[in-house]
Amino acid sequence: MSGSGSIAQTTDSHWMGPNIEAEMCRSFPIASSVNCYLRFVLIALVIAFLAGCGSGTPWSPVPVTGKVTYEDGSVIPVKSMKLYFSPQTPPKDPKTYPREGVAIIDVATGSFQNVTTYKYNDGLIPGKHKVMVVAYDGERTLSPKVPKKCASFSTTPIVIDTATLPLEIKVPKPK
């Protein structure tokens, strides 16, 4: 039964075998090629749909915008600045901790809008966050225009809550 390539021989010799679909597609090249192609597309779409379901993250980020200034409302005069947000939300379990967020500041206005935690511009984990302010006067030179205590999560006095939007972050002037 092997060798002639007819559908009866192919299906008999490979009945319920792993390559029966491929064998059937080869047996009827014109009629089956469309059918095989459609099956392939359908399977690919189902896999893509299943892979895209859900956010894939244990927390749903909240979109946030805001402004960072000195306590008196004046813009902090630096060349560049980033904010880092450390969520104070407890972990879901011993292996699932909330992820930190980051925002780049428009130093001309002190505003920020593209806060990123998992994907660009997705926002922050809901709840309270410690805020670390890192300001630069040059490429890699930290600016003395932001107090050193604000540049570390362990010492920063700045805490925000995503329940109060837009965020107004006030940085103390250095002494």
C-alpha positions in Angstrom: 0.0 0.0 0.0 2.9 2.4 0.0 4.4 4.3 -2.8 1.5 5.1 -5.2 0.4 8.3 -3.4 -3.4 7.8 -3.6 -5.6 9.1 -0.8 -6.8 5.7 0.1 -3.2 4.4 0.4 -2.1 7.5 2.3 -4.9 7.5 4.8 -4.7 3.7 5.3 -1.0 3.6 5.9 -1.0 6.7 8.1 -4.4 6.4 9.7 -4.5 8.6 12.8 -0.8 9.3 12.4 0.7 12.6 13.2 1.0 13.7 9.5 -2.4 12.8 8.1 -3.3 16.4 7.6 -0.2 17.1 5.6 -0.6 13.9 3.6 -4.2 14.8 2.7 -3.1 18.3 1.7 -0.5 16.8 -0.6 -3.0 14.3 -2.1 -5.3 17.1 -3.4 -2.9 20.0 -4.1 -5.3 22.5 -5.6 -8.5 21.9 -3.7 -6.8 21.2 -0.4 -4.2 24.0 -0.5 -6.8 26.6 0.2 -8.4 24.4 2.9 -5.0 23.7 4.5 -4.1 27.4 4.3 -7.4 28.4 6.0 -6.8 25.8 8.7 -3.3 27.2 9.3 -4.7 30.8 9.4 -7.5 29.8 11.8 -5.0 28.0 14.1 -2.7 31.0 14.1 -5.5 33.4 14.9 -6.7 31.2 17.8 -3.1 31.1 19.2 -2.7 34.9 18.8 -6.1 35.5 20.4 -5.3 33.3 23.4 -1.8 34.9 23.8 -3.3 38.4 23.7 -6.0 37.7 26.2 -5.6 39.5 29.6 -3.0 42.0 30.5 -0.5 39.4 31.6 0.2 41.5 34.7 -1.1 40.9 38.3 -2.1 44.6 38.6 -3.9 46.9 36.2 -2.0 50.1 35.9 -3.8 53.5 36.2 -2.9 56.1 33.6 -1.4 59.2 35.4 -0.2 62.6 34.5 1.1 65.4 36.7 3.7 68.0 37.4 6.8 68.2 39.6 7.9 71.5 41.0 9.6 73.0 44.1 7.3 73.4 47.1 6.7 77.1 46.2 5.5 76.0 42.7 8.5 77.1 40.7 10.0 74.8 38.0 13.2 72.9 39.0 15.9 74.4 36.8 17.8 71.3 35.5 18.8 69.8 32.2 16.9 66.5 32.6 14.9 64.8 35.3 13.2 61.4 35.8 10.7 60.2 38.4 10.8 56.7 39.7 7.7 55.4 41.5 8.0 52.6 44.1 4.6 51.1 44.8 3.7 50.6 48.5 1.1 47.9 47.5 1.9 44.6 49.2 2.9 41.6 47.1 0.2 39.3 45.8 2.2 36.3 47.0 5.9 35.7 48.0 7.0 35.8 44.3 4.7 38.5 42.8 5.7 42.0 43.8 4.3 45.2 42.2 6.6 46.8 39.6 8.2 50.2 39.8 7.1 53.0 37.4 9.1 55.7 35.6 8.4 59.0 34.0 10.6 61.5 32.1 9.9 65.1 32.9 9.5 68.0 30.5 11.9 70.3 32.4 10.6 73.4 30.8 7.2 73.0 32.4 7.8 70.3 35.0 5.0 68.2 33.5 5.0 64.5 32.8 2.5 62.2 31.1 4.0 59.0 29.7 4.3 57.1 33.0 5.4 53.5 32.3 5.3 50.4 34.5 4.8 47.4 32.2 4.3 49.0 28.8 5.0 52.5 27.5 2.5 55.0 28.9 0.4 52.4 30.8 0.5 54.3 34.1 1.2 53.2 37.7 0.0 50.3 40.0 -3.0 51.7 41.9 -2.3 53.0 45.4 0.5 54.9 47.2 4.0 55.2 45.8 7.3 56.5 47.2 8.8 58.9 44.6 12.5 59.2 43.8 13.5 62.3 41.9 16.7 62.1 39.9 17.8 65.3 38.2 20.8 65.9 36.1 22.8 69.1 35.2 24.8 67.2 32.5 25.0 63.9 30.9 25.7 62.0 34.1 26.1 64.7 36.6 23.5 64.6 39.4 22.1 68.1 40.1 22.4 69.7 43.5 19.1 71.5 42.8 17.2 68.5 44.1 18.0 67.3 47.7 20.0 64.0 47.8 17.4 62.5 50.2 14.9 62.7 47.2 17.2 60.6 45.0 16.7 57.4 47.0 13.6 55.3 47.8 14.9 54.7 51.3 15.2 58.4 52.2 12.7 60.2 50.0 9.9 62.1 51.9 7.8 62.2 48.7 4.7 59.9 48.6 1.9 60.1 46.1 -1.5 58.3 45.8 -3.0 57.4 42.4 -6.4 58.2 43.9 -5.5 61.9 43.6 -5.0 62.8 39.9 -3.3 64.6 38.3 -0.3 64.2 40.5 1.2 67.3 42.0 4.7 66.4 43.2 6.4 69.0 45.5 10.1 68.8 46.0 11.8 70.7 48.8 14.4 73.2 47.7 18.0 72.2 48.7 19.5 74.1 51.6 
